[in-house]
Amino acid sequence: MQSISTLRRLASIISDSVATMERVYASSNVPLPSLDEPFNPHDPAEALRQEPEVSNAVKNLMAAAAQISTTVCDPMRLAVNTSRAFHLSSCLLVTSNLNIAEILREAGPKGATAEDIAAQSRVNPDLIARILRLLATHHIFREVSPGVFANNRVSSTLDKGKSLSVLNSNQADRFIGSSGIAALVEQAADIGGKSGVYLADSALNADGVIPFKLAYRTEEDFFTWLHQAENSYNATRFGVAMQGTAETEPSDLIFQGFDWGLLPQNGTIVDVGGGIGHVSLTIAWKYPHLRVVMQDLARSIELSKGYWRDNFPEHISKQMVKFQVHDFFSPQPVKDAAVFLLRYVLHNWSDDQAKVILRHLRVAALPTTRLVILEKIVPFASVEDLEASRTKDISGAFRPSAEYPLLPNWGPATADLYLYDLTMHVLFGGVERTLEGFWDLLEPSGWKLVEVHHCAGSQLSHLVAIPV
């Protein structure tokens, strides 16, 4: 009877969550976005998904539906299917490489046959159909009739927003000016996927060689490899992909934690390892009294200059932004920072390497300098003993867990966080950390964690530390 009771509890969670979403959308007089229609980020219905009531209902729905499915399925079949899940990633990479989302956008809602798609991509039409059918079975793309495919809400996010003629005429710059989602998908499915295949080999390797180095037969770390001249396409794609990570988050996320408006006139934000600088540019756009120092390796800094010229040239002309080639494993040259900003930096590195970065920042910090870290904080999949945690007294550290019988971390509804964690490992030997993991990183590096801000509608958090 226990299993039946659990199913009914899960079904009740689904029913309650559906009722919540129906009520919110009805009161706003907008329909829930259709899975069969292309994604429209400007649709008012999409903004409702960021409302706490809706986002919580979505998490409960996803978690409960997945748990019901796993509870009732044949466990042997699930284990075998999971072992073959890499095909989804590979097929998604094919569709992005061949610009299939754009082909189908130009074809319109009636879709295009596999033969028509293949004629533009010079790939076997039967293989195209099989690839798209597997993805459509997982609700990515749509088979509108036998052998005829169209975009849906998920596949349309891969659209780079350019005509096929433009994409085909300039392969090197195909991602420039796009939302970054396609670049993020390709980066993860391509280099991440090829590296991930070597996870088991790496785990059994006595020398601890990370999967990326095994896959690409290199002794260099990912970023050194990426910035070699022959990898310029990969470097450009990676830069745009990092912009794409921001597209998956609420637009005001950078303002949901640390209060940038409290920084003094001409206060300097050092965007350490900031890529093209879309986050610091967003801050400077709202608070133009702040100076920005963009720091990264040479290739990224060149991309950053172009990005700022296109999006905030006034800050450049007023000499309020400086572009600085800098390796954060070397001493920090800026000695008057109001804030050192680290967004998606520490998770790229092991604890020992991350401590080197943090110690260089600590040496350069003033007593008033703040360290602001934007990263995901990994929750446990089990109930946590909060009273035993060393971080229990940190302002904002607590966050709620899911109701029983859901997993406390909402299970598959938050699976992207754990996928990120393994991606960090296979590419860089890095790690997504628990809150105590951040404490263990900061304390021996001369920083004290004093605030945590969990951002609404996101798994990203702001961690604020002061020098000690």
C-alpha positions, -999 to +999 in steps of 0.1 A: +000+000+000+029+023+006+037+026-032+001+033-040+000+060-013+032+075-027+017+076-062-014+094-049+007+119-030+026+126-062-006+128-082-020+153-057+011+175-060+006+175-098-030+183-095-024+212-071+004+226-092-017+225-124-045+243-105-021+270-094-008+275-130-043+276-144-054+301-119-024+325-124-026+324-162-064+328-161-062+358-138-036+374-161-058+366-191-030+349-211-027+313-222+000+289-212+026+288-240+020+259-263+047+232-267+039+231-305+045+268-311+080+285-314+093+301-283+087+338-280+108+354-252+087+386-255+054+367-249+038+381-216+030+344-208+068+337-205+072+365-179+047+348-157+070+318-154+093+340-133+066+346-107+074+327-075+040+310-074+044+297-110+081+288-107+074+268-076+045+250-093+067+242-123+093+227-100+067+206-082+052+195-115+085+185-130+097+167-099+064+148-093+059+138-129+095+124-132+092+106-099+059+089-109+074+079-142+105+064-125+084+047-098+061+028-123+086+021-151+105-011-157+138-004-138+159-025-162+145-006-192+152+027-175+188+017-167+194+007-203+177+038-218+198+060-195+230+043-208+220+054-243+209+089-235+241+103-250+224+099-284+201+128-275+231+151-270+247+139-303+215+144-323+210+179-308+245+188-319+238+176-355+207+197-357+226+228-345+255+222-368+232+218-398+211+249-389+179+227-389+160+251-366+166+279-391+156+256-421+124+248-403+118+285-393+120+294-430+097+265-439+070+278-415+045+259-394+037+233-421+073+221-417+097+205-442+103+169-453+135+151-443+144+153-480+140+190-481+161+194-450+188+171-463+190+190-497+201+221-478+225+203-455+239+175-478+232+148-452+214+115-458+177+122-456+169+089-438+194+097-411+180+132-407+145+117-402+158+093-376+177+120-357+147+143-357+123+115-348+143+106-317+143+143-307+106+147-314+099+117-293+115+137-265+095+168-274+123+185-291+111+194-327+078+181-339+069+154-365+037+170-380+032+141-404+053+111-413+087+124-423+077+160-421+092+181-392+086+215-377+100+236-349+083+236-315+089+256-283+121+238-274+138+234-308+131+271-317+155+282-290+183+268-312+175+294-338+204+318-342+182+345-357+199+347-390+189+337-425+203+305-439+222+324-466+240+345-440+248+314-419+261+295-449+282+323-461+300+330-429+305+298-408+331+314-385+308+341-372+275+321-372+269+327-335+279+363-333+248+384-326+227+353-316+210+347-282+239+324-273+216+294-266+227+275-298+263+282-289+258+269-254+241+238-267+269+231-293+296+238-267+281+213-242+272+186-268+304+189-287+335+194-265+316+185-233+300+154-249+333+141-264+350+147-231+322+131-211+327+098-229+361+095-211+347+100-176+350+063-166+385+062-181+395+093-161+380+080-129+401+048-132+432+067-142+457+066-113+472+100-124+437+117-123+440+130-158+407+149-166+384+136-193+390+166-216+427+159-218+421+122-226+395+130-253+416+156-270+450+140-264+464+172-249+485+181-219+471+216-218+442+228-197+409+237-215+415+274-216+450+273-229+439+249-255+409+270-264+430+301-270+453+285-295+450+300-330+437+268-345+408+268-320+395+303-328+361+290-338+357+271-305+369+302-286+343+324-303+316+299-297+326+295-261+324+333-256+289+335-271+279+304-251+288+322-219+265+350-230+239+323-235+241+313-199+227+347-191+198+341-215+187+312-195+184+334-164+160+362-154+172+395-169+174+412-135+193+384-118+225+405-113+204+429-093+187+403-071+215+401-045+244+424-039+233+461-041+255+477-068+239+510-063+256+515-029+290+516-045+306+551-045+310+574-074+338+560-097+339+528-077+357+501-096+342+467-104+369+443-116+352+416-137+377+388-132+376+363-160+346+381-173+345+369-209+329+394-232+316+413-201+278+411-206+272+410-168+294+440-159+280+459-188+245+453-175+256+467-141+273+497-157+242+504-179+221+508-148+248+525-126+269+545-151+288+561-122+307+529-118+340+521-135+346+486-149+379+467-155+374+438-178+399+411-172+404+379-192+428+363-217+436+380-249+411+364-272+382+371-248+393+407-243+392+413-280+357+400-282+348+420-251+360+453-268+336+446-297+308+437-274+311+469-254+315+490-285+283+476-299+262+478-267+276+506-245+301+528-265+294+558-241+312+540-213+342+535-235+342+571-247+340+584-211+370+561-202+348+543-176+358+509-188+393+494-192+402+462-210+430+443-194+446+411-205+451+392-172+456+356-160+440+353-126+466+328-115+490+357-114+490+386-090+460+409-093+471+443-107+441+464-096+446+476-060+416+499-055+387+476-064+353+483-048+342+448-059+360+418-074+333+401-094+337+363-101+308+350-122+311+313-132+348+313-125+355+293-094+335+263-106+360+258-135+388+249-111+397+225-083+398+237-048+436+241-048+435+261-080+405+282-069+424+291-037+452+305-058+428+329-075+412+339-043+445+346-025+457+369-053+424+388-049+429+390-012+464+404-015+451+432-037+419+439-017+413+470+004+395+466+038+364+479+021+366+456-010+338+431-015+341+398-033+309+389-051+307+354-064+279+344-088+276+306-089+252+278-083+251+263-048+245+226-049+219+212-025+219+177-012+195+151-025+188+141+011+175+160+041+201+183+056+208+188+093+208+226+093+217+229+129+249+210+123+260+232+094+288+257+099+270+280+075+237+282+095+243+317+107+252+333+074+226+358+063+203+344+036+219+310+035+187+290+042+165+279+013+134+257+014+133+220+003+106+201-016+077+185+002+075+148+008+076+124-011+096+145-035+134+145-032+144+175-010+162+191-040+132+186-064+151+158-082+150+161-121+135+195-118+169+208-108+190+182-127+207+209-148+227+219-117+242+184-113+247+182-151+267+214-148+287+199-120+298+169-141+304+192-171+328+213-150+346+181-140+351+166-174+362+198-190+383+215-163+385+192-133+362+218-117+332+215-094+299+230-085+301+234-047+278+231-017+276+261+006+300+244+030+322+238+000+324+276-006+331+281+031+360+257+029+373+275-001+370+311+012+382+308+048+418+296+041+420+321+012+415+351+035+378+358+029+348+355+051+314+345+037+289+370+051+259+370+028+241+347+004+213+357-019+193+330-037+179+345-069+142+341-077+135+319-107+171+307-109+196+283-094+222+310-094+232+327-061+252+357-050+278+350-024+293+380-007+326+378+012+348+403+030+386+403+035+399+390+068 
